[in-house]
Amino acid sequence: MNTPVKSILTALVCVAALFIPSYVAIANYVTAQNAPVDEKSVSKLEITDMAGNLFTLSSDDTAGAKAIADFVAVNGRAAEQTSLPEPLVGTDYFEFKYYSYDRVSTYKYYYSTNPSEAYFVDSNNTAYRITEDDAVSFLSTTYARCLYNTTSFPVMTISGETVAPVEGDWAYKTYGGEYVALDDIPLGQLTEKVYRMKGAFALSFDDEPDFLTVTISDGGTVIYSDLYANIANASLEGKTIDVVVEAKWYETEEQSCSGSAVYKFKAKILLPAVFYLGKTEIEPGEFVVITAKNVDDPSAVTFASEPDIGFTPTFFADGDVVRALVPVSYDFTGNEVKFTCSYGEVSQDMTLDITPKTFRSVTLSISATIATQTRTATTMKAYDDAMAPVIAETSSTPLWEGTFIEGVDGVGKTAYLNCGFGIRRTISATGDVYRHEGVDYVLAAGSDVMAVNNGTVAYTGYLDYTGYTVVIDHGLGLKSYYYHMSATAVKVGDTVTKGDVIGYVGATGFAEQNKVHIGLAVYGVPVCPYDLWEEGIIMK
C-alpha cells in the first residue's frame, strides 16, 4: 500500500474513533430514556389520584425513599401484557411521574376496589398486570383514598353556613380490612360569631350522625342537654345561646367508616316568621299588602302563587316588619288565589278571595291622524324603553300617607271622569283594542294636575305616546303616572306632597281632547285606584 492511501485510511480511523464515544453516549441516552425506572435513580415521585389530589414523594427522606422503592418493586413484579384490557381504555387512572436524573417517566396505574384487575401502562405504552397482593397493598395506602366513598369528614351547616368542629376524628375501612385515619379534618375554634337560626334550632349534616346530642347554655346556665331529636321541646326563641354539639357516626354494613365530632358555637334563635294579608278579598286589578314579622332578611323570603299570577313581589324592611305589594291583574278570572310565603323553616299559605268583576267595553272616537302618529309600535316601544328603568327603581320604604286623591279639582263639576280603569277600548279609526290602565279626566286646558300622594318624582319628559309625562314613586314598587299634560311643573328627584301641582292639563300625545290620564301601577302592573280614594292602602 502506498503512503498516500495509508495516510488517508489512518486519518479516517482516527475520525471514526473520535465519534464513537458520542454514538455510544447517544445510544445509552436513548436506551436510558426508554428503560424502566430504577429504584436507585428515582429522586422524586409525583402521584396524582383520580380526584386530582397530588402527593409528592422524595428520596431525600426515609419514608419517601421507602415508598418509591415499594412502587418500583411493584413494577418489577408485574407481568407484561399484549395490551390494556378494553374495559379500562379511556377510564380514569392514577398518574405516577418518576423523576430520574434529567428525565421524567409517566406511568398510568389502573386501580379499583377489585385488586384482581389492576394494571399499569409505562412510558413506552406497554401494559402490565399488577399482582393481586400488590394491588391489595396499594388499596390500604392513603393514595387510594379517592377509591372509597366514605373518606370525607361530614359537613355540618347552620342556615347554609358551614360550621367547623373543634374536635374530630374519622377513619375508613380499606379493602384489606385496615382502618385509615384522616389527618386533614378541618378544625375550627370557638369565636364570637353568632349563627342565626330562622324559626327553630336546626342543624344539617351531609352525612347524618347515628348519635347526636346538644347542650345549650344561656348566660352560663345549662337550659338544655339531651338528644337533638328532642330539641323541639326547648324554649329557645329570641335568645343568644352557647351550644355544644356532640356527634358520632358508627360503622355499619352499608357504611365502612366511623368517627366523632364536637362543635362549639353561639346561636340566636329567631322567632318563626309570620305572614299577614292586608285584605283577604279584592277584585281583579287591585293589589294587596303582605306583611311579615320576625324576618331579618327580606331578600330571603320566597313567594309562590296558585294559580300563578305571573308576579313575584319584592319584600322591604319597614320598621320591625317587612312588606310587599302584590297586584292581581285585571285579566285574572279565578275566584281565589293561594299565596305561599316561606322564610327559614317556616312556610305559610294564605288564601286571597277574588270577587269577579266585569269590565265594560267602549269605543274611542279619535282622529286617524292622531292615532296613527302617536299610538304606533314605535311610539309604544319608546314609552316602554323609557319606563323600564323607572319601574325597576323604587324607594325601599313607603312614602305615601293615608288616602289617595284623584289628582284634579272639581270632579263631577268642572271635571268629569271620561274613561275608567280596566275598560276595554276599541279605537274607531284603527280597530285596535286595548285595556285602559288608569282614569281619564276631561277638564279645562291648563288646569292643575296634582300628586295623588306623597312621593319622589321618578320621571319627567315628553313622549310621543303619552305627551308630557310625570311619574311619581310612592315606595315599595307603587308609582303614579300622569299623561297628556301641556307642561310639567316638577323635575326628577323632587319630593312632592299629596296635592302638590306637578303639571297642567293638555292634549299631548295620544289624546283627542284636553284631559289628563292618571294611573297607578305596582312594578308596572296597572292597579285600580278607586278603593285608595276611600280607605288608602290597608296594611295589618
DODRENMI-539045 format. One record per residue (C-alpha): residue in three letters; x, y, z. Coordinates in Angstrom, 3 decimals, m for minus. Example, Ala and Ser with C-alpha at 12.3 -4.5 7.8 and 13.67 -1.06 7.14 Angstrom:
NODE   aa      east     north        up
NODE  Ala    12.300    m4.500     7.800
NODE  Ser    13.670    m1.060     7.140
***
This chain:
NODE   aa      east     north        up
NODE  Met     0.000     0.000     0.000
NODE  Asn     1.431     3.310    m0.997
NODE  Thr     1.979     6.015     1.531
NODE  Pro    m0.811     8.450     0.482
NODE  Val    m3.516     5.763     0.681
NODE  Lys    m2.214     4.535     4.006
NODE  Ser    m2.314     8.086     5.371
NODE  Ile    m5.934     8.575     4.291
NODE  Leu    m7.061     5.321     5.943
NODE  Thr    m5.263     6.223     9.121
NODE  Ala    m6.994     9.617     9.179
NODE  Leu   m10.435     8.041     8.672
NODE  Val    m9.845     5.608    11.513
NODE  Cys    m8.882     8.484    13.777
NODE  Val   m12.012    10.474    12.863
NODE  Ala   m14.226     7.466    13.486
NODE  Ala   m12.597     6.937    16.847
NODE  Leu   m13.402    10.494    17.755
NODE  Phe   m17.173     9.973    17.089
NODE  Ile   m17.534     6.540    18.705
NODE  Pro   m17.921     7.944    22.273
NODE  Ser   m20.676    10.305    21.059
NODE  Tyr   m22.517     7.491    19.325
NODE  Val   m22.216     5.352    22.416
NODE  Ala   m23.459     8.211    24.620
NODE  Ile   m26.434     8.848    22.354
NODE  Ala   m27.291     5.168    22.266
NODE  Asn   m27.018     4.961    26.040
NODE  Tyr   m29.196     8.089    26.462
NODE  Val   m31.899     6.718    24.169
NODE  Thr   m31.749     3.395    25.989
NODE  Ala   m31.960     5.159    29.354
NODE  Gln   m34.932     7.267    28.270
NODE  Asn   m36.872     4.135    27.363
NODE  Ala   m35.641     1.907    30.157
NODE  Pro   m37.883     1.011    33.127
NODE  Val   m37.487     3.290    36.147
NODE  Asp   m34.881     2.163    38.623
NODE  Glu   m35.230     2.499    42.395
NODE  Lys   m31.748     3.935    42.840
NODE  Ser   m32.132     6.566    40.126
NODE  Val   m35.541     7.937    41.135
NODE  Ser   m35.153    11.176    43.097
NODE  Lys   m38.813    12.159    43.217
NODE  Leu   m42.222    10.624    42.581
NODE  Glu   m45.422    12.603    41.983
NODE  Ile   m48.746    10.771    42.302
NODE  Thr   m51.968    12.374    41.067
NODE  Asp   m55.050    10.418    42.089
NODE  Met   m58.320    10.188    40.194
NODE  Ala   m59.758    13.086    42.202
NODE  Gly   m56.892    15.380    41.185
NODE  Asn   m55.076    15.269    44.540
NODE  Leu   m51.276    15.475    44.269
NODE  Phe   m48.855    13.561    46.501
NODE  Thr   m45.111    14.208    46.247
NODE  Leu   m42.523    11.675    47.494
NODE  Ser   m38.820    12.473    47.741
NODE  Ser   m35.924    10.053    48.048
NODE  Asp   m34.284    12.538    50.423
NODE  Asp   m36.451    11.410    53.333
NODE  Thr   m36.703     7.876    54.694
NODE  Ala   m40.472     7.429    54.286
NODE  Gly   m40.435     8.816    50.764
NODE  Ala   m37.498     6.660    49.694
NODE  Lys   m39.201     3.527    51.028
NODE  Ala   m42.474     4.331    49.247
NODE  Ile   m40.621     4.943    45.977
NODE  Ala   m38.767     1.635    46.357
NODE  Asp   m42.064    m0.177    47.019
NODE  Phe   m43.711     1.252    43.903
NODE  Val   m40.681     0.416    41.730
NODE  Ala   m40.765    m3.107    43.141
NODE  Val   m44.450    m3.385    42.189
NODE  Asn   m43.486    m2.533    38.628
NODE  Gly   m40.841    m5.249    38.666
NODE  Arg   m43.270    m7.934    39.800
NODE  Ala   m45.924    m7.008    37.217
NODE  Ala   m46.494    m9.238    34.192
NODE  Glu   m46.257    m7.742    30.711
NODE  Gln   m49.462    m7.829    28.649
NODE  Thr   m50.141    m7.527    24.956
NODE  Ser   m52.402    m4.536    25.665
NODE  Leu   m54.509    m2.844    28.309
NODE  Pro   m57.855    m4.655    28.774
NODE  Glu   m60.529    m2.998    26.632
NODE  Pro   m62.857    m2.137    29.579
NODE  Leu   m60.087     0.043    31.087
NODE  Val   m59.311     2.009    27.932
NODE  Gly   m60.441     5.610    28.390
NODE  Thr   m61.189     5.241    32.125
NODE  Asp   m59.663     7.257    34.978
NODE  Tyr   m56.236     6.326    36.291
NODE  Phe   m53.577     7.274    38.835
NODE  Glu   m50.740     9.198    37.205
NODE  Phe   m47.240     8.462    38.527
NODE  Lys   m44.349    10.689    37.441
NODE  Tyr   m40.916     9.208    38.222
NODE  Tyr   m38.091    11.757    38.172
NODE  Ser   m34.731    10.136    37.319
NODE  Tyr   m31.817    12.466    36.659
NODE  Asp   m32.909    14.586    33.681
NODE  Arg   m35.903    12.545    32.582
NODE  Val   m39.496    12.159    33.701
NODE  Ser   m41.252     8.844    33.128
NODE  Thr   m45.039     8.968    33.275
NODE  Tyr   m46.887     5.763    34.187
NODE  Lys   m50.656     5.229    34.293
NODE  Tyr   m51.991     2.927    37.028
NODE  Tyr   m55.481     1.472    36.778
NODE  Tyr   m56.508     0.604    40.329
NODE  Ser   m60.023    m0.073    41.609
NODE  Thr   m61.520    m1.781    44.649
NODE  Asn   m61.178    m5.030    42.708
NODE  Pro   m57.494    m5.927    43.242
NODE  Ser   m57.606    m8.819    40.786
NODE  Glu   m57.928    m6.368    37.923
NODE  Ala   m55.076    m3.877    38.428
NODE  Tyr   m52.802    m2.740    35.590
NODE  Phe   m50.337    m0.048    34.649
NODE  Val   m49.036     1.346    31.377
NODE  Asp   m45.424     2.552    31.339
NODE  Ser   m43.899     5.472    29.461
NODE  Asn   m43.369     3.216    26.402
NODE  Asn   m47.123     2.476    26.353
NODE  Thr   m46.528    m1.119    27.372
NODE  Ala   m49.234    m2.613    29.600
NODE  Tyr   m48.546    m4.706    32.712
NODE  Arg   m50.770    m6.600    35.100
NODE  Ile   m50.129    m5.846    38.768
NODE  Thr   m50.126    m8.783    41.171
NODE  Glu   m53.196    m9.077    43.353
NODE  Asp   m51.110    m8.858    46.543
NODE  Asp   m49.518    m5.630    45.367
NODE  Ala   m52.926    m4.218    44.428
NODE  Val   m54.300    m5.084    47.882
NODE  Ser   m51.323    m3.331    49.481
NODE  Phe   m51.948    m0.189    47.425
NODE  Leu   m55.621    m0.151    48.412
NODE  Ser   m54.513     0.220    52.034
NODE  Thr   m52.450     3.349    51.398
NODE  Thr   m53.580     6.938    51.734
NODE  Tyr   m53.008     7.359    47.979
NODE  Ala   m56.005     5.091    47.304
NODE  Arg   m58.364     7.209    49.428
NODE  Cys   m60.266     8.502    46.417
NODE  Leu   m61.443     4.952    45.632
NODE  Tyr   m63.601     4.851    48.757
NODE  Asn   m66.820     6.855    49.155
NODE  Thr   m66.591     7.106    52.952
NODE  Thr   m63.387     9.104    53.283
NODE  Ser   m64.785    12.634    53.603
NODE  Phe   m65.410    14.075    57.033
NODE  Pro   m69.115    15.017    57.403
NODE  Val   m70.055    18.665    56.994
NODE  Met   m72.447    20.411    59.381
NODE  Thr   m74.263    23.579    58.326
NODE  Ile   m76.490    26.122    60.055
NODE  Ser   m78.767    28.166    57.791
NODE  Gly   m76.470    27.313    54.889
NODE  Glu   m73.229    28.231    56.699
NODE  Thr   m70.590    25.570    57.329
NODE  Val   m69.558    25.097    60.960
NODE  Ala   m66.156    23.500    61.607
NODE  Pro   m65.751    21.148    64.587
NODE  Val   m63.354    21.982    67.403
NODE  Glu   m62.588    18.270    67.754
NODE  Gly   m62.951    15.478    65.246
NODE  Asp   m61.755    12.044    64.204
NODE  Trp   m62.614     9.856    61.244
NODE  Ala   m61.434     6.502    59.947
NODE  Tyr   m62.470     4.493    56.926
NODE  Lys   m62.056     0.798    56.242
NODE  Thr   m59.953    m0.303    53.273
NODE  Tyr   m60.322    m3.384    51.087
NODE  Gly   m57.810    m5.225    53.227
NODE  Gly   m59.742    m4.521    56.425
NODE  Glu   m57.358    m1.901    57.791
NODE  Tyr   m58.643     1.393    59.160
NODE  Val   m57.108     4.580    57.807
NODE  Ala   m57.492     7.706    59.947
NODE  Leu   m57.927    11.089    58.291
NODE  Asp   m55.272    13.630    59.163
NODE  Asp   m56.809    16.583    57.316
NODE  Ile   m60.043    17.203    59.219
NODE  Pro   m60.787    20.964    59.048
NODE  Leu   m60.984    22.056    62.682
NODE  Gly   m62.143    25.469    63.886
NODE  Gln   m62.199    27.467    67.090
NODE  Leu   m64.934    28.999    69.211
NODE  Thr   m65.456    32.610    68.135
NODE  Glu   m67.894    35.390    68.932
NODE  Lys   m69.705    34.790    65.639
NODE  Val   m73.409    34.170    66.172
NODE  Tyr   m75.184    31.756    63.830
NODE  Arg   m78.753    32.879    63.223
NODE  Met   m81.361    30.131    63.073
NODE  Lys   m84.634    31.098    61.457
NODE  Gly   m87.706    29.805    63.239
NODE  Ala   m86.212    26.812    65.052
NODE  Phe   m82.987    25.245    66.270
NODE  Ala   m81.898    23.301    63.195
NODE  Leu   m78.664    21.504    62.287
NODE  Ser   m77.941    19.954    58.888
NODE  Phe   m75.369    17.276    58.016
NODE  Asp   m74.445    15.905    54.630
NODE  Asp   m73.996    12.563    56.438
NODE  Glu   m76.489    12.298    59.286
NODE  Pro   m74.918    11.190    62.611
NODE  Asp   m76.055     7.980    64.290
NODE  Phe   m75.912     9.676    67.690
NODE  Leu   m76.343    13.409    68.241
NODE  Thr   m76.640    15.338    71.490
NODE  Val   m76.962    19.070    72.144
NODE  Thr   m76.088    21.039    75.261
NODE  Ile   m77.311    24.641    75.381
NODE  Ser   m76.344    27.284    77.916
NODE  Asp   m77.818    30.713    78.476
NODE  Gly   m75.532    33.032    80.421
NODE  Gly   m73.605    30.089    81.851
NODE  Thr   m76.728    28.200    82.930
NODE  Val   m77.459    24.948    81.115
NODE  Ile   m81.024    25.125    79.830
NODE  Tyr   m80.999    22.039    77.604
NODE  Ser   m78.915    18.862    77.485
NODE  Asp   m80.436    15.987    75.581
NODE  Leu   m80.727    14.286    72.229
NODE  Tyr   m81.074    16.576    69.233
NODE  Ala   m84.285    14.745    68.354
NODE  Asn   m85.929    16.264    71.441
NODE  Ile   m84.792    19.848    70.843
NODE  Ala   m88.305    20.937    69.829
NODE  Asn   m89.269    20.701    73.490
NODE  Ala   m86.873    23.511    74.438
NODE  Ser   m87.990    27.150    74.537
NODE  Leu   m85.146    28.972    72.803
NODE  Glu   m86.739    31.700    70.674
NODE  Gly   m85.125    35.113    70.738
NODE  Lys   m82.132    34.050    72.835
NODE  Thr   m78.408    34.147    72.046
NODE  Ile   m77.128    30.830    73.362
NODE  Asp   m73.904    28.858    73.719
NODE  Val   m74.126    25.482    72.025
NODE  Val   m72.108    22.269    72.281
NODE  Val   m72.952    19.552    69.768
NODE  Glu   m71.538    16.033    70.025
NODE  Ala   m71.952    13.783    67.004
NODE  Lys   m70.974    10.150    66.401
NODE  Trp   m71.034     8.003    63.298
NODE  Tyr   m70.878     4.212    63.617
NODE  Glu   m69.673     1.627    61.135
NODE  Thr   m72.485    m0.357    59.560
NODE  Glu   m72.886    m2.868    56.762
NODE  Glu   m73.688    m0.001    54.441
NODE  Gln   m71.050     2.410    55.764
NODE  Ser   m67.438     1.311    56.227
NODE  Cys   m66.364     4.263    58.324
NODE  Ser   m66.737     5.763    61.770
NODE  Gly   m65.925     8.960    63.589
NODE  Ser   m66.969    11.633    66.010
NODE  Ala   m67.016    15.413    66.279
NODE  Val   m67.561    18.157    68.819
NODE  Tyr   m68.879    21.555    67.725
NODE  Lys   m68.958    24.674    69.904
NODE  Phe   m70.628    27.872    68.717
NODE  Lys   m73.041    30.670    69.551
NODE  Ala   m76.502    30.838    68.026
NODE  Lys   m79.583    33.020    68.072
NODE  Ile   m82.979    31.509    67.502
NODE  Leu   m85.204    33.893    65.614
NODE  Leu   m88.939    33.713    66.222
NODE  Pro   m90.793    31.942    63.410
NODE  Ala   m91.799    34.191    60.559
NODE  Val   m95.497    35.062    60.375
NODE  Phe   m97.208    36.463    57.268
NODE  Tyr  m100.408    38.524    57.053
NODE  Leu  m102.607    39.794    54.234
NODE  Gly  m103.730    43.418    54.482
NODE  Lys  m107.039    42.386    52.882
NODE  Thr  m108.492    38.944    52.377
NODE  Glu  m110.715    39.890    49.428
NODE  Ile  m110.091    42.079    46.391
NODE  Glu  m111.254    42.453    42.790
NODE  Pro  m109.163    41.770    39.672
NODE  Gly  m106.924    44.775    39.036
NODE  Glu  m106.390    45.558    42.716
NODE  Phe  m103.436    44.803    44.959
NODE  Val  m102.866    43.547    48.468
NODE  Val  m100.110    44.126    51.016
NODE  Ile   m98.300    41.159    52.557
NODE  Thr   m96.717    41.962    55.911
NODE  Ala   m94.309    39.609    57.712
NODE  Lys   m92.938    39.611    61.248
NODE  Asn   m89.709    38.009    62.503
NODE  Val   m87.885    38.381    59.194
NODE  Asp   m84.413    39.902    59.367
NODE  Asp   m83.504    39.362    55.702
NODE  Pro   m86.328    40.413    53.333
NODE  Ser   m84.434    39.106    50.291
NODE  Ala   m84.611    35.572    51.704
NODE  Val   m88.425    35.445    51.631
NODE  Thr   m89.726    33.244    48.822
NODE  Phe   m93.154    33.541    47.219
NODE  Ala   m95.384    31.335    45.095
NODE  Ser   m98.980    31.659    43.915
NODE  Glu  m101.549    29.078    42.854
NODE  Pro  m102.788    29.680    40.249
NODE  Asp   m99.715    31.571    39.108
NODE  Ile  m100.464    35.314    38.976
NODE  Gly   m97.292    35.964    36.986
NODE  Phe   m95.805    38.282    39.580
NODE  Thr   m93.079    37.838    42.195
NODE  Pro   m93.123    40.528    44.894
NODE  Thr   m90.119    42.227    46.432
NODE  Phe   m90.139    42.447    50.226
NODE  Phe   m88.775    45.522    52.009
NODE  Ala   m87.987    46.208    55.657
NODE  Asp   m90.454    48.622    57.247
NODE  Gly   m89.526    49.124    60.874
NODE  Asp   m89.731    45.782    62.655
NODE  Val   m91.705    44.121    59.845
NODE  Val   m91.231    43.538    56.131
NODE  Arg   m93.802    44.307    53.450
NODE  Ala   m94.528    43.643    49.804
NODE  Leu   m97.243    44.827    47.422
NODE  Val   m98.827    42.087    45.308
NODE  Pro  m101.035    43.086    42.348
NODE  Val  m103.585    40.762    40.761
NODE  Ser  m104.085    41.560    37.079
NODE  Tyr  m107.399    42.815    35.743
NODE  Asp  m107.267    39.738    33.462
NODE  Phe  m107.471    37.300    36.406
NODE  Thr  m110.600    35.115    36.150
NODE  Gly  m110.472    32.812    39.187
NODE  Asn  m112.349    33.070    42.488
NODE  Glu  m109.304    32.806    44.718
NODE  Val  m105.524    32.603    44.689
NODE  Lys  m103.302    30.904    47.240
NODE  Phe  m100.083    32.650    48.234
NODE  Thr   m97.261    30.621    49.805
NODE  Cys   m94.569    32.607    51.610
NODE  Ser   m91.514    30.899    53.074
NODE  Tyr   m88.699    32.057    55.297
NODE  Gly   m86.226    29.858    57.120
NODE  Glu   m88.053    26.818    58.463
NODE  Val   m91.486    28.444    58.035
NODE  Ser   m93.773    28.052    55.043
NODE  Gln   m97.212    29.662    55.301
NODE  Asp  m100.237    29.556    52.983
NODE  Met  m102.703    32.438    52.682
NODE  Thr  m105.854    32.496    50.581
NODE  Leu  m106.935    35.706    48.859
NODE  Asp  m110.539    35.695    47.649
NODE  Ile  m111.124    37.341    44.277
NODE  Thr  m114.548    38.891    43.675
NODE  Pro  m115.331    38.549    39.950
NODE  Lys  m115.677    41.817    38.054
NODE  Thr  m116.893    42.592    34.561
NODE  Phe  m115.128    45.450    32.773
NODE  Arg  m117.080    47.470    30.225
NODE  Ser  m116.135    47.823    26.569
NODE  Val  m116.311    51.209    24.844
NODE  Thr  m115.398    52.772    21.518
NODE  Leu  m112.866    55.585    21.417
NODE  Ser  m113.562    58.193    18.768
NODE  Ile  m110.250    59.802    17.865
NODE  Ser  m108.951    61.076    14.557
NODE  Ala  m106.975    58.628    12.433
NODE  Thr  m104.203    61.217    12.180
NODE  Ile  m103.654    61.355    15.952
NODE  Ala  m103.976    57.585    16.316
NODE  Thr  m101.531    56.730    13.519
NODE  Gln   m98.995    59.318    14.649
NODE  Thr   m98.993    58.780    18.411
NODE  Arg  m100.057    55.169    19.058
NODE  Thr   m97.747    53.019    16.931
NODE  Ala   m95.375    50.157    17.570
NODE  Thr   m92.525    52.660    17.500
NODE  Thr   m94.033    55.163    19.938
NODE  Met   m95.179    52.461    22.360
NODE  Lys   m91.742    50.838    22.318
NODE  Ala   m90.147    54.221    23.035
NODE  Tyr   m92.509    54.551    26.000
NODE  Asp   m91.667    51.051    27.273
NODE  Asp   m87.934    51.732    26.926
NODE  Ala   m88.240    54.987    28.873
NODE  Met   m90.314    53.384    31.644
NODE  Ala   m88.251    50.203    32.122
NODE  Pro   m85.565    51.757    34.374
NODE  Val   m88.199    53.873    36.138
NODE  Ile   m90.247    50.788    37.014
NODE  Ala   m87.205    48.895    38.276
NODE  Glu   m86.165    51.504    40.869
NODE  Thr   m88.221    52.315    43.943
NODE  Ser   m87.986    53.603    47.484
NODE  Ser   m87.473    50.786    49.985
NODE  Thr   m89.838    52.495    52.439
NODE  Pro   m93.484    53.562    51.997
NODE  Leu   m93.669    57.240    51.099
NODE  Trp   m97.453    57.526    50.895
NODE  Glu   m99.719    58.564    53.774
NODE  Gly  m103.417    57.944    54.294
NODE  Thr  m105.903    58.015    51.462
NODE  Phe  m105.105    58.976    47.858
NODE  Ile  m106.702    61.854    45.969
NODE  Glu  m107.938    61.778    42.375
NODE  Gly  m105.330    64.333    41.247
NODE  Val  m107.643    67.047    39.830
NODE  Asp  m110.116    69.514    41.362
NODE  Gly  m113.805    69.820    40.555
NODE  Val  m114.561    66.190    39.739
NODE  Gly  m118.254    65.999    38.858
NODE  Lys  m118.438    69.762    38.351
NODE  Thr  m115.717    71.306    36.189
NODE  Ala  m114.013    67.972    35.601
NODE  Tyr  m115.584    64.685    34.707
NODE  Leu  m114.314    61.122    34.527
NODE  Asn  m114.096    60.257    30.850
NODE  Cys  m112.780    56.666    30.984
NODE  Gly  m112.321    54.392    33.968
NODE  Phe  m109.781    51.760    34.973
NODE  Gly  m109.609    48.441    33.123
NODE  Ile  m112.139    49.334    30.419
NODE  Arg  m111.678    47.654    27.021
NODE  Arg  m111.303    50.331    24.378
NODE  Thr  m111.731    49.915    20.643
NODE  Ile  m110.161    52.690    18.585
NODE  Ser  m112.701    53.525    15.904
NODE  Ala  m110.105    54.871    13.481
NODE  Thr  m107.858    51.807    13.526
NODE  Gly  m109.859    48.952    15.081
NODE  Asp  m107.163    48.360    17.720
NODE  Val  m108.389    47.072    21.086
NODE  Tyr  m106.577    47.709    24.370
NODE  Arg  m107.156    47.947    28.120
NODE  His  m107.263    51.335    29.800
NODE  Glu  m104.725    51.328    32.625
NODE  Gly  m105.835    54.378    34.606
NODE  Val  m108.513    57.045    34.857
NODE  Asp  m109.010    59.862    32.320
NODE  Tyr  m110.362    63.247    33.476
NODE  Val  m111.603    65.830    30.971
NODE  Leu  m111.329    69.464    32.142
NODE  Ala  m110.159    72.865    31.028
NODE  Ala  m106.735    73.206    29.434
NODE  Gly  m104.140    74.462    31.890
NODE  Ser  m105.942    73.132    34.974
NODE  Asp  m103.704    71.912    37.785
NODE  Val  m102.696    68.262    37.932
NODE  Met  m101.763    67.216    41.468
NODE  Ala   m99.747    64.415    43.063
NODE  Val  m102.173    61.744    44.280
NODE  Asn   m99.998    61.105    47.353
NODE  Asn   m96.550    61.787    48.802
NODE  Gly   m93.547    60.572    46.879
NODE  Thr   m90.468    61.322    44.819
NODE  Val   m90.543    62.341    41.171
NODE  Ala   m89.033    59.459    39.199
NODE  Tyr   m89.576    60.711    35.632
NODE  Thr   m90.492    63.835    33.686
NODE  Gly   m90.356    64.237    29.937
NODE  Tyr   m92.166    64.238    26.611
NODE  Leu   m93.059    61.003    24.827
NODE  Asp   m94.936    60.773    21.542
NODE  Tyr   m97.375    58.255    23.031
NODE  Thr   m98.161    59.881    26.385
NODE  Gly   m97.178    63.503    25.713
NODE  Tyr   m95.851    65.461    28.688
NODE  Thr   m95.444    62.785    31.342
NODE  Val   m94.641    62.642    35.070
NODE  Val   m94.079    59.515    37.179
NODE  Ile   m94.036    59.647    40.996
NODE  Asp   m92.571    56.880    43.142
NODE  His   m94.595    56.182    46.305
NODE  Gly   m92.344    53.365    47.550
NODE  Leu   m92.371    49.541    47.598
NODE  Gly   m92.832    49.486    43.812
NODE  Leu   m96.001    51.636    43.725
NODE  Lys   m95.940    54.534    41.251
NODE  Ser   m98.441    57.026    39.845
NODE  Tyr   m98.426    58.071    36.164
NODE  Tyr   m99.671    61.355    34.655
NODE  Tyr  m100.053    61.696    30.829
NODE  His  m101.136    64.163    28.106
NODE  Met  m100.310    67.336    30.068
NODE  Ser   m99.481    70.636    28.407
NODE  Ala   m96.443    71.101    30.642
NODE  Thr   m94.783    69.674    33.756
NODE  Ala   m94.046    71.576    36.966
NODE  Val   m91.508    69.271    38.666
NODE  Lys   m88.178    67.635    37.954
NODE  Val   m86.713    64.202    38.690
NODE  Gly   m85.708    63.890    42.335
NODE  Asp   m88.225    66.401    43.668
NODE  Thr   m90.056    65.397    46.838
NODE  Val   m93.776    66.027    46.483
NODE  Thr   m96.615    66.038    48.974
NODE  Lys  m100.163    64.910    48.264
NODE  Gly  m101.897    67.763    46.435
NODE  Asp   m98.747    69.456    45.099
NODE  Val   m99.065    70.668    41.492
NODE  Ile   m96.891    68.531    39.210
NODE  Gly   m98.239    69.645    35.771
NODE  Tyr  m101.114    71.102    33.774
NODE  Val  m103.936    69.624    31.736
NODE  Gly  m103.318    69.437    27.988
NODE  Ala  m103.907    67.325    24.895
NODE  Thr  m100.449    65.992    24.074
NODE  Gly   m99.660    62.517    22.801
NODE  Phe  m102.472    60.034    22.182
NODE  Ala  m105.262    62.382    23.282
NODE  Glu  m108.355    63.579    21.471
NODE  Gln  m109.180    66.472    23.836
NODE  Asn  m107.878    68.381    26.844
NODE  Lys  m107.552    65.820    29.615
NODE  Val  m105.172    64.085    31.976
NODE  His  m104.660    60.348    32.379
NODE  Ile  m103.784    59.333    35.967
NODE  Gly  m102.852    55.738    36.677
NODE  Leu  m101.263    53.607    39.392
NODE  Ala   m99.090    50.526    38.941
NODE  Val   m97.072    48.145    41.127
NODE  Tyr   m93.822    47.372    39.356
NODE  Gly   m95.520    48.157    36.072
NODE  Val   m98.691    46.113    36.739
NODE  Pro  m101.688    48.508    36.469
NODE  Val  m103.842    48.692    39.607
NODE  Cys  m107.204    50.273    40.323
NODE  Pro  m107.177    53.494    42.396
NODE  Tyr  m110.845    53.565    43.447
NODE  Asp  m110.590    51.974    46.911
NODE  Leu  m107.493    54.046    47.669
NODE  Trp  m109.580    57.225    47.487
NODE  Glu  m111.734    55.978    50.380
NODE  Glu  m109.573    53.737    52.546
NODE  Gly  m105.977    54.112    51.406
NODE  Ile  m103.629    51.132    51.450
NODE  Ile  m104.587    48.667    54.168
NODE  Met  m101.593    47.193    55.988
NODE  Lys  m102.021    44.991    59.057
***
